[in-house]
Amino acid sequence: MEAERGDYRPTKGISSIWGNGVIFLMLVAWCSFSLFGFVWVIYTSFKSDQELFRSPWALPNRGIAAALTSVSSEAEGRPATAALDGDAATAWASEPSREPRPQRLVLDFGERETVARVTVRAAGPTDFPWEEVRFHSGGAEVAPAAGPSVSGMEATWDFEPFRARQITVEVERPPLDPGAGLYQAAIAEVEPYRERIRLKWDNYRFAWTVANMGSYALNSVIVTAASVTFIVIFSAMAAYSITKLEWRGQQFFFYFFLAGLAVPASLLLVPLFMLLKNFNIENLQLFNIGSHFLISIRNFYLVDSRLGLILIYTTLGLPFTVFVLTGFFRTLPTALAEAAAIDGASEYATFWKIFLPLAKPGLVTVAIFNFLYTWNEYQFALVFISNPKLKTLPLGLYGLSAATQHATNWTALFAGLVILILPTIVIFLILEDRITRGLTVGAIKE
């Protein structure tokens, strides 16, 4: 009876529900995996190189240097030199001795702090007895959870976070200097860390200025903005003429653009390079009027220039953009063009004032896709750009990556990577709804 009344609704089977659930879990797992890599790159860009290799998975600066209000030191029960240097306490025994003198450094925070890590730098020889370093707080010894993690003349101890106003770092038996036969001052510097995240912006400052990523970013903005603008305007004109105008060869030119999608971009590298290289103009003078030339062109090059790269990106983006916009313009009613013609509007006015504003969702969609491609493009930029002043961000990031193979500034490389990918993420998040709306408009014919 329900089927006869038209109220019958098929129910999903158990297998269909399980299948959808498995697909959903796979998508969630894949998105989580991809997001984890992106988040790791971001918070690693705020670390120091030493912290990156010591704790690659921890948050940047798991602790921040705790602010000290006072510091005191003693050796063999007598006061010794102690001073504050920023957030670190520096202490020295009064003088080397032939007898071992215990050294204690008392750090006062002024208020109770949550301490998570302590770094001690030694003043003695490289074979410093790190295992003899003890920590006290509130009259009781505090045992570290991990450590010491030794690197050269410094060692780091990690603690289960505990609150304390004072910490005493103690070395009962300072190391003996074999050459001088004297016991040296044990502790040179102590830097306590509290559990708080500190972002190291120096990596971005280095990448932006020293690694010249700021100049590369400007080149990318110029090339990308010009390329996307030309692609959208020319493709919109082509799509409008193919769908709304009557002229011989419409279908031929549509399939001509469509054929461009079948050509791999890498196959065009050599022909384009030879073509643009032969198009260079060193000195061109036309239309001599008296002693002056109406047109005078000097040193015009398409290879190793922003203009040549813009022309290449525009050409590569036209096939896909014309294909998408052609389908979008087909959904717009032709009656609008007929009404505009009756009112005396020209074809140019009809296109610019009527159809182009109506095609805004589709234009935004193709503009975003072309922006993502052009902003991240590497292969053509590598072949056609050799001048360091004209390099784009992908080339600059590769140069920074090559430089880090001979140094240890990996965190600056991550900062450069964030500079490269952050604009694409921001634009995608802002215009996400327009992308989906532009792709689905016209998918269903009502």
C-alpha positions in Angstrom: 0.0 0.0 0.0 2.9 2.4 0.9 4.4 1.7 -2.5 1.1 2.5 -4.3 0.8 5.8 -2.4 4.3 6.7 -3.4 5.5 6.8 0.3 7.9 3.9 -0.1 11.5 4.8 0.8 14.2 2.2 0.3 16.3 1.5 3.4 20.0 1.2 3.4 21.4 -2.3 4.0 23.9 -3.2 6.7 26.6 -3.7 4.1 26.0 -0.2 2.6 26.3 1.4 6.1 29.5 -0.5 6.9 30.9 0.5 3.5 30.2 4.1 4.0 31.6 4.0 7.5 34.9 2.4 6.3 35.2 5.1 3.5 34.5 7.8 6.1 37.2 6.4 8.5 39.7 6.2 5.6 39.1 9.8 4.7 39.4 10.9 8.3 42.7 9.0 8.7 44.1 10.4 5.4 43.1 14.0 6.4 44.6 13.5 9.8 47.8 12.2 8.4 48.1 15.1 6.0 47.2 17.7 8.6 49.7 16.3 11.0 52.5 16.8 8.6 51.4 20.4 7.9 51.1 21.2 11.6 54.5 19.6 12.3 56.1 21.8 9.7 54.5 24.9 11.2 55.5 24.3 14.8 59.0 23.1 13.8 59.6 26.4 12.1 59.4 28.1 15.5 62.2 25.9 17.0 65.9 26.3 17.2 68.1 23.8 15.4 69.4 22.3 18.6 65.9 21.8 19.9 64.8 20.3 16.5 67.4 17.5 16.7 67.0 17.0 20.4 63.2 16.7 20.5 61.8 16.7 17.0 58.2 15.8 18.0 57.9 18.1 21.0 56.3 21.5 20.9 58.6 24.4 20.2 60.5 25.4 23.4 58.6 23.1 25.6 59.8 25.5 28.3 60.6 29.2 28.2 63.5 30.5 30.2 62.1 31.3 33.6 62.6 34.9 34.8 65.0 35.0 37.7 64.9 37.8 40.3 68.1 36.9 42.2 70.9 34.4 42.2 73.6 33.5 44.7 76.5 31.1 44.6 78.9 29.6 47.0 82.0 27.5 46.9 83.2 25.7 50.0 80.7 27.5 52.0 81.9 31.0 50.9 80.1 33.3 48.5 81.2 33.2 45.0 80.6 35.4 42.0 77.0 35.2 40.6 75.1 37.3 38.1 72.0 37.4 36.0 72.4 37.4 32.3 68.9 37.7 30.7 67.0 34.6 31.8 70.1 32.6 32.7 72.2 32.6 35.9 76.0 32.9 35.5 78.2 31.8 38.4 81.9 31.3 39.0 83.8 30.1 42.0 86.1 32.7 43.4 89.3 31.0 42.2 90.6 27.6 41.2 91.7 25.5 44.1 93.9 22.5 44.8 91.1 21.1 47.0 87.7 20.1 45.6 85.2 22.8 46.6 81.5 22.1 46.4 79.7 24.6 44.3 76.0 25.5 44.7 73.9 27.9 42.7 70.6 29.1 44.1 68.1 30.4 41.6 65.3 32.5 42.9 62.2 33.1 40.7 60.6 35.6 43.0 57.4 33.5 42.8 56.4 29.9 42.3 57.1 28.7 38.8 56.3 25.4 37.0 59.8 24.2 36.0 60.0 21.5 33.3 63.7 21.6 32.2 67.1 22.8 33.4 70.1 23.4 31.2 73.6 23.5 32.8 76.7 24.8 31.0 80.0 23.7 32.4 83.1 25.8 32.9 85.4 22.8 33.3 86.9 20.3 30.9 84.9 18.3 28.4 84.8 15.2 30.6 82.6 17.0 33.1 81.0 14.6 35.6 77.4 15.4 34.7 76.2 12.5 36.8 77.3 14.3 40.0 75.0 17.3 39.4 72.1 17.4 41.9 69.0 19.5 42.1 67.2 20.6 45.3 63.9 22.4 45.9 62.2 23.1 49.2 64.9 21.3 51.1 64.4 18.0 49.2 66.2 16.6 46.2 64.4 16.7 42.9 65.1 13.7 40.6 64.9 14.5 36.9 62.6 12.3 34.7 65.2 12.2 31.9 68.8 13.2 31.3 71.3 14.3 31.3 71.2 15.0 27.5 74.8 16.1 26.9 75.9 18.2 24.0 79.4 19.5 24.2 79.8 21.6 27.3 76.2 21.6 28.3 73.6 19.1 29.5 69.8 19.2 29.8 67.6 17.5 32.4 63.9 17.1 31.8 61.6 17.0 34.9 58.1 16.1 35.6 56.7 19.6 35.9 56.9 20.8 39.5 56.3 24.2 41.1 59.1 25.9 43.0 60.3 29.3 44.0 63.9 28.4 44.4 66.1 25.7 42.8 69.5 24.8 44.0 72.0 23.3 41.5 74.8 21.5 43.2 78.1 19.9 42.3 79.8 18.3 45.3 83.1 17.5 43.6 84.1 19.9 40.7 86.2 18.4 37.9 90.0 18.5 38.1 91.9 20.2 35.3 94.7 17.7 34.6 96.9 20.3 33.0 96.9 22.8 35.8 96.3 20.3 38.6 93.5 22.5 39.9 89.8 22.0 40.6 87.9 24.4 38.3 84.6 26.2 38.8 82.0 23.6 38.0 79.0 25.6 36.9 79.3 28.3 34.3 75.7 28.9 33.6 72.3 27.6 34.5 69.1 28.2 32.5 65.8 27.0 34.0 62.8 26.6 31.8 59.2 26.7 32.7 56.5 24.9 30.9 55.4 27.4 28.3 55.5 27.6 24.6 57.8 30.3 23.0 57.7 30.9 19.3 61.1 31.6 17.7 60.4 34.2 15.1 64.1 34.5 14.3 63.7 31.7 11.8 61.2 33.7 9.8 63.3 36.8 10.0 66.3 34.8 8.7 64.3 33.3 5.8 62.7 36.6 4.9 65.8 38.8 4.9 69.0 36.7 4.9 67.6 34.0 2.6 65.9 36.7 0.5 62.5 35.0 0.6 60.9 38.5 0.8 62.2 39.3 -2.7 61.2 35.9 -4.0 57.7 36.4 -2.5 57.3 39.7 -4.4 58.3 38.1 -7.7 55.7 35.3 -7.0 53.0 37.9 -6.3 53.7 39.8 -9.5 53.9 36.8 -11.7 50.9 35.0 -10.2 48.7 38.1 -10.1 49.4 39.0 -13.8 49.1 35.4 -15.0 45.8 34.7 -13.2 44.3 38.0 -14.4 45.2 37.3 -18.1 44.0 33.7 -17.8 40.6 34.6 -16.4 40.0 37.5 -18.8 41.1 35.7 -22.0 39.3 32.5 -21.0 36.1 34.3 -20.2 36.2 36.0 -23.6 36.8 32.7 -25.4 34.1 30.9 -23.4 31.6 33.6 -24.1 32.3 33.7 -27.8 32.1 29.9 -28.1 28.8 29.6 -26.2 26.9 32.9 -27.0 28.0 34.0 -30.4 27.2 32.5 -33.8 30.3 32.2 -35.9 32.0 29.5 -38.1 34.4 27.3 -36.3 33.0 27.5 -32.8 33.3 23.8 -32.1 36.7 23.6 -33.8 38.2 26.2 -31.5 36.5 24.6 -28.4 38.2 21.2 -29.2 41.4 23.1 -30.1 41.5 24.4 -26.5 40.4 21.1 -25.2 43.3 19.4 -27.0 45.7 21.4 -24.9 44.7 19.4 -21.9 46.1 16.3 -23.5 49.6 17.7 -24.0 52.0 17.1 -21.0 53.5 20.4 -19.9 56.9 18.9 -19.6 57.0 18.2 -23.4 56.7 22.0 -24.0 59.8 22.9 -22.1 62.4 22.7 -24.9 60.2 24.1 -27.7 59.1 27.0 -25.6 62.6 27.8 -24.5 63.9 27.8 -28.0 61.0 30.0 -29.2 61.3 32.6 -26.4 65.1 32.6 -26.7 64.9 33.5 -30.4 62.4 36.2 -29.6 64.9 38.4 -27.7 65.2 42.0 -29.0 68.4 43.9 -28.3 67.8 47.0 -30.4 64.6 47.7 -32.4 63.8 51.1 -33.9 60.8 51.7 -36.1 59.1 54.7 -37.7 61.9 57.2 -38.1 60.6 60.7 -37.8 63.3 63.2 -38.4 66.0 62.2 -35.9 63.7 60.3 -33.6 62.1 56.9 -33.7 58.5 56.5 -32.8 59.2 53.0 -31.5 62.5 52.1 -29.9 63.0 48.9 -27.9 66.2 47.9 -26.3 67.2 44.8 -24.4 63.8 43.1 -24.5 64.0 39.5 -23.4 61.4 36.8 -22.7 63.9 34.3 -21.3 65.0 35.2 -17.7 62.2 37.8 -17.3 58.9 38.0 -15.5 57.0 38.8 -18.7 58.2 35.5 -20.4 57.1 33.5 -17.3 53.7 35.3 -17.3 53.2 34.4 -21.0 54.0 30.8 -20.3 51.7 30.5 -17.3 48.9 32.2 -19.2 49.3 29.8 -22.1 49.3 26.7 -19.9 46.2 27.9 -18.0 44.0 28.6 -20.9 42.9 25.1 -21.9 41.6 24.1 -18.5 40.0 27.5 -17.8 38.3 27.7 -21.2 36.9 24.2 -20.7 35.5 25.0 -17.2 34.1 28.4 -18.2 32.5 27.1 -21.4 30.4 24.7 -19.3 29.6 27.6 -17.0 28.5 30.1 -19.7 26.2 27.4 -21.3 24.1 27.6 -18.1 23.5 31.3 -18.5 20.3 32.2 -20.4 20.9 33.4 -24.0 17.7 35.5 -23.6 19.8 38.0 -21.7 22.0 38.6 -24.7 19.0 39.0 -26.9 17.4 41.5 -24.6 20.6 43.5 -24.4 20.8 43.5 -28.2 17.2 44.8 -28.4 18.2 47.6 -26.1 21.1 48.5 -28.4 24.0 47.1 -26.4 27.0 46.0 -28.3 28.6 42.5 -27.9 31.3 44.1 -25.8 28.8 45.8 -23.5 26.8 42.6 -23.2 29.9 40.6 -22.2 31.4 43.1 -19.7 28.2 44.4 -18.1 25.9 41.4 -18.1 27.6 38.0 -18.6 30.9 38.7 -16.8 29.2 39.7 -13.5 26.9 36.7 -13.7 29.9 34.4 -14.2 31.6 35.6 -11.0 31.3 32.2 -9.2 32.9 30.4 -12.1 35.6 33.0 -12.5 36.5 32.8 -8.8 36.8 29.1 -9.0 39.1 29.0 -12.0 41.1 31.9 -10.6 41.8 29.9 -7.4 42.8 26.8 -9.3 45.2 28.8 -11.5 46.5 30.6 -8.5 47.4 27.3 -6.7 49.2 26.1 -9.8 51.0 29.3 -10.7 52.1 30.0 -7.1 53.6 26.6 -6.6 55.0 26.0 -10.1 58.7 25.1 -10.1 59.7 23.3 -13.4 59.2 26.2 -15.8 60.5 28.8 -13.4 63.6 26.7 -13.0 64.2 26.5 -16.7 63.4 30.1 -17.7 64.7 32.0 -14.7 68.3 32.1 -13.8 68.7 35.7 -12.4 68.5 35.5 -8.6 66.6 38.8 -8.4 63.8 37.3 -10.5 63.4 33.9 -8.8 60.0 32.9 -7.4 59.3 31.4 -4.0 59.6 27.7 -5.1 63.1 28.4 -6.6 64.1 30.4 -3.4 62.9 27.5 -1.2 65.0 25.1 -3.2 68.0 27.4 -2.9 67.5 27.6 0.9 67.2 23.8 1.0 70.5 23.4 -0.9 72.1 25.8 1.5 71.0 23.8 4.5 72.9 20.8 3.3 76.1 22.6 4.1 74.8 24.1 7.4 72.4 23.2 10.2 69.7 25.9 9.7 66.9 23.4 9.0 64.3 25.5 11.0 64.8 28.4 8.6 64.0 25.9 5.7 60.7 25.0 7.5 60.0 28.7 7.9 60.5 29.3 4.2 58.2 26.3 3.5 55.5 27.9 5.6 55.9 31.2 3.8 55.3 29.4 0.5 52.2 27.3 1.5 50.5 29.7 3.9 48.9 32.0 1.2 47.4 29.0 -0.6 45.9 27.7 2.6 44.5 31.1 3.6 42.9 31.7 0.2 41.5 28.3 0.0 39.9 28.6 3.5 38.4 32.0 2.7 37.0 31.0 -0.7 36.2 27.3 -0.1 32.5 27.8 -0.5 32.9 29.7 -3.7 35.0 26.9 -5.1 32.4 24.2 -4.6 29.6 26.5 -5.7 31.4 27.4 -8.9 32.1 23.8 -9.7 28.5 22.6 -9.1 26.6 25.5 -10.8 25.1 24.1 -13.9 25.7 20.5 -12.9 21.9 20.0 -12.5 19.6 21.3 -15.1 16.3 22.4 -13.6 
